[in-house]
Amino acid sequence: MTAPHLFILTGASRGMGLALARQLWRQGHTLVTLARGPLELPAQAGAVHWHWQQDLGQPAAAAQQLLDWLQTAGRSAYASATLINNAGVIPPIAPLADTAWADIGHALRVGLEAPMLLASAFLRGTADWQVPKKVLNISSGLGRRGMASQATYCAAKAGLDNFSEALALEEAPKPWGARVCSLAPGVIDTAMQAQLRSADAAAFPDMPRFAQLHAQGLLTSADDAAAQVLAWLARPDFGACVVADVRQP
C-alpha cells in the first residue's frame, strides 16, 4: 500500500481554508486541521482526518500539540509532509492610532507568531523524517505594499514573507530540509473581503476599491483560489521562488 501524504492546515473552518481542506480530503490525503470552529468532512474510505479546535491567538499551545502529535506519528507513516499556514485575522479597520492594542497583539499572534511557532514545531517534529517536506505560508499583496488602516495586517504579512525567506535559507543545506514558500493567493471572495468593503470609508480610504472589485465580479471564489494554491504547491519548482504570487507565471 502506498503511504499517504500528510497535510497540516490552519484556518480550515471557513473561506479558502475550508476549500483547501475539502479539496485535499477529496484527493485522499491525511489531514490535520486547526481552526477556532468545528470542521466535519464527509466519510471517505481510506482517508484520515484529525481536527483540533485551537485559538491561534494562543499559538504556543497549538505548536506544542502539533509537536507532540508529530513525535508519535511515526516517520515511516507518510510519503511526504506539508504545513500550510493559512489562518489570519484583520483587526477592526482603523488607523493604527485608533486601533486597540489588544487587537494589534491578537492579529500579530495569529498572523505571524502562530505560523512561526507551528513551522518550528513541524520542522522539529519531522527532523528525522526522510521524506519531502514543504512549508507553505499564505501571504498577501498587502505584505508587499502598505495600505492605510491596514498597518497590522500589512506588518504580519510582510513578516511572513521575510520569515519564509530566512527559513528557506536555514532548510536549504539539510539533506531532507523543507522547501518553503510565502504565497499571495490573489483577491478572494471571503468574509475578510466583506469586512474590507463594508468598512467606514472615512477610516479606510481604499474601501471604494474593494467594493468595486466585488461589484465588477473580479474576486476569485474560495474554491478556485484553493485550487490555484494547491496547483502551486504541486509545482516541481515549489520553493524556488520563496516570495511568490499565484498570478505570476
C-alpha positions, 0 to 999 in steps of 0.5 A, spaced: 500 500 500 502 506 498 503 511 504 499 517 504 501 524 504 500 528 510 497 535 510 497 540 516 492 546 515 490 552 519 484 556 518 480 550 515 473 552 518 471 557 513 473 561 506 479 558 502 481 554 508 475 550 508 476 549 500 483 547 501 481 542 506 475 539 502 479 539 496 485 535 499 480 530 503 477 529 496 484 527 493 485 522 499 490 525 503 491 525 511 489 531 514 490 535 520 486 541 521 486 547 526 481 552 526 477 556 532 470 552 529 468 545 528 470 542 521 466 535 519 468 532 512 464 527 509 466 519 510 471 517 505 474 510 505 481 510 506 482 517 508 484 520 515 482 526 518 484 529 525 481 536 527 483 540 533 479 546 535 485 551 537 485 559 538 491 561 534 491 567 538 494 562 543 499 559 538 504 556 543 499 551 545 497 549 538 505 548 536 506 544 542 500 539 540 502 539 533 509 537 536 507 532 540 502 529 535 508 529 530 513 525 535 508 519 535 506 519 528 511 515 526 516 517 520 515 511 516 507 513 516 507 518 510 510 519 503 511 526 504 509 532 509 506 539 508 504 545 513 500 550 510 499 556 514 493 559 512 489 562 518 489 570 519 485 575 522 484 583 520 483 587 526 477 592 526 479 597 520 482 603 523 488 607 523 493 604 527 492 610 532 485 608 533 486 601 533 486 597 540 492 594 542 489 588 544 487 587 537 494 589 534 497 583 539 491 578 537 492 579 529 500 579 530 499 572 534 495 569 529 498 572 523 505 571 524 507 568 531 502 562 530 505 560 523 512 561 526 511 557 532 507 551 528 513 551 522 518 550 528 514 545 531 513 541 524 520 542 522 522 539 529 517 534 529 519 531 522 527 532 523 528 525 522 523 524 517 526 522 510 521 524 506 519 531 502 517 536 506 514 543 504 512 549 508 507 553 505 505 560 508 499 564 505 501 571 504 498 577 501 499 583 496 498 587 502 505 584 505 508 587 499 505 594 499 502 598 505 495 600 505 492 605 510 488 602 516 491 596 514 498 597 518 497 590 522 495 586 517 500 589 512 506 588 518 504 580 519 504 579 512 510 582 510 513 578 516 511 572 513 514 573 507 521 575 510 520 569 515 519 564 509 525 567 506 530 566 512 527 559 513 528 557 506 535 559 507 536 555 514 532 548 510 536 549 504 543 545 506 539 539 510 539 533 506 531 532 507 530 540 509 523 543 507 522 547 501 518 553 503 514 558 500 510 565 502 504 565 497 499 571 495 493 567 493 490 573 489 483 577 491 478 572 494 471 572 495 471 571 503 468 574 509 475 578 510 473 581 503 466 583 506 469 586 512 474 590 507 468 593 503 463 594 508 468 598 512 467 606 514 470 609 508 472 615 512 477 610 516 479 606 510 480 610 504 481 604 499 474 601 501 471 604 494 476 599 491 474 593 494 467 594 493 468 595 486 472 589 485 466 585 488 461 589 484 465 588 477 465 580 479 473 580 479 474 576 486 476 569 485 471 564 489 474 560 495 474 554 491 478 556 485 483 560 489 484 553 493 485 550 487 490 555 484 494 554 491 494 547 491 496 547 483 502 551 486 504 547 491 504 541 486 509 545 482 516 541 481 519 548 482 515 549 489 520 553 493 524 556 488 521 562 488 520 563 496 516 570 495 511 568 490 504 570 487 499 565 484 498 570 478 505 570 476 507 565 471 
